[in-house]
């Protein structure tokens, strides 16, 4: 029996634990879910819920209003917009805003250890909107990031950080969204990954590799290597 229960843990057959929370790290039912959301004590993955704000969906948004790093001294929200109307944000402006955000967050996370993958959700459902998932190579680096980031602010808003059970981002992402065939749109219960510009992704990856090589951290044996590489 114990072996059977272990084999179905976190799957749809598991009647005790929420399979969506186990796979996605979030559940649309939240605390009202009839199944348990077991938060991991150890994990390589850090979740920063609702951190990314897509300016196309933000009524007070500004495509150029991103922060230069995690605010350490600015602990007050931004003032409300002067007008309730604003020009439509173009896709190029949204992408430029996202690239700046992605670079900001990636650089900050790399200060805690080697980042294997960074995923930002572009969903509009309450439980996934703006969620940022970062998978570190080492569990201890993920724990350090949660401890430090939970007392930080970004763009005038507090940062909340927690360990997430998600390690396989491919299973968590909506396959139909990857081929532009998802009929649920932003309210899909699987992750809709917002893609960073390829040139920036290569630049950030090379910068991290160079940093790890210079510091000698790339040769350390992995305590908990991830089965999935970015």
Buried (B, 14 or more C-beta within 10 A) or exposed (E): EEEEEEEBBBEEEBEEBBBBBBBBBBBBEEEEEEBEBBEBEEBBBBBBBBBBBBBBBBEEBBBEBBBEEBBEEEEEEEEEEEEEEBEEBEEEBBBBBBBBBBBBBBBBBBEBBBBBBBBBBBBBBEBBBBBBBBBBBBBBBBBBBBEBBEEBBBBBBEBBBBBBBBBEBEEBBBEBBEEEEBEBEBBBBBBBBBEBBEEBBEEBEEBBEEBBEEEEBBEEEEEBEBEEEE
